[in-house]
Each structure stands twice: as C-alpha cells, then as structure tokens.
Amino acid sequence: MTSAFLVFIGAGIGGVLRHGVNLAVPKWLGMAFPYGTMAINIVGSGVMGLVAGWLAFKADFAWTQNARLFLTTGILGGFTTFSAFSLDAVLLWERGEAGLAGVYVLGSVILSLAALVGGLAIVRGLS
C-alpha cells in the first residue's frame, strides 16, 4: 500500500505542475504552437535523467525504491510520461540495442498517433 500511496501523491503533484505550466506558458508565448507541452516534455526528460542518474549512482540504496516510485513514476509520470519514454529509449541505446531503441521510438510515436486518430474516428463515427 505504501508504494501505491507514494505514486498517487507524486502523480498529483506532477499533474498540478503540468497544469501550471500549461496555464502559464501560453500567456508568455501565445497559443500558436504547443510550447507548454514541448517545455513539459523537455524539462520532464531532463529531470528524469537527473533523477535516474542520481538514484542509480549517488543515492543511498535504503530509500532508492521509494524515492524512485515517488519521483519518477509519481511526480514525473504525472508531469509527463514522455520522460519515462525518453529514459526507456536511452537505456535501450546504452545497452547497445540501437535497433531496438529505434523500433521503440518510431513504433511508440507512430502507433500512438495512429491510436489517437483511431480513437477520434471512433468517437466521430458515434456522433
């Protein structure tokens, strides 16, 4: 139950942070381009790298699992799942699985866009 609670609280914090960025960025840069989402994905991926590296190489092992759940799955997962996608792709690359990393990146982007288009088409067909 503790792990689910850590993820729950972290995801709430991340979601509120994402909402704040999505409210603030258009006021500064306008609505012509999804600057907020782009900023969230870039910042989230950068922070994921910092946190994953710190947990892997610098943190005390005794609290690493709880910290990982709260920070990566919770806060960064609530802020953006793109950060988890970025970490997975880089880990595949670093393990020498460049081809698999490419398949993962292209497959994730193309199939996710296709799934969204399909979902929209289904709902439009119901109207």
C-alpha positions, 0 to 999 in steps of 0.5 A, spaced: 500 500 500 505 504 501 508 504 494 501 505 491 500 511 496 507 514 494 505 514 486 498 517 487 501 523 491 507 524 486 502 523 480 498 529 483 503 533 484 506 532 477 499 533 474 498 540 478 505 542 475 503 540 468 497 544 469 501 550 471 505 550 466 500 549 461 496 555 464 502 559 464 506 558 458 501 560 453 500 567 456 508 568 455 508 565 448 501 565 445 497 559 443 500 558 436 504 552 437 504 547 443 510 550 447 507 548 454 507 541 452 514 541 448 517 545 455 513 539 459 516 534 455 523 537 455 524 539 462 520 532 464 526 528 460 531 532 463 529 531 470 528 524 469 535 523 467 537 527 473 533 523 477 535 516 474 542 518 474 542 520 481 538 514 484 542 509 480 549 512 482 549 517 488 543 515 492 543 511 498 540 504 496 535 504 503 530 509 500 532 508 492 525 504 491 521 509 494 524 515 492 524 512 485 516 510 485 515 517 488 519 521 483 519 518 477 513 514 476 509 519 481 511 526 480 514 525 473 509 520 470 504 525 472 508 531 469 509 527 463 510 520 461 514 522 455 520 522 460 519 515 462 519 514 454 525 518 453 529 514 459 526 507 456 529 509 449 536 511 452 537 505 456 535 501 450 541 505 446 546 504 452 545 497 452 547 497 445 540 495 442 540 501 437 535 497 433 531 496 438 531 503 441 529 505 434 523 500 433 521 503 440 521 510 438 518 510 431 513 504 433 511 508 440 510 515 436 507 512 430 502 507 433 500 512 438 498 517 433 495 512 429 491 510 436 489 517 437 486 518 430 483 511 431 480 513 437 477 520 434 474 516 428 471 512 433 468 517 437 466 521 430 463 515 427 458 515 434 456 522 433 
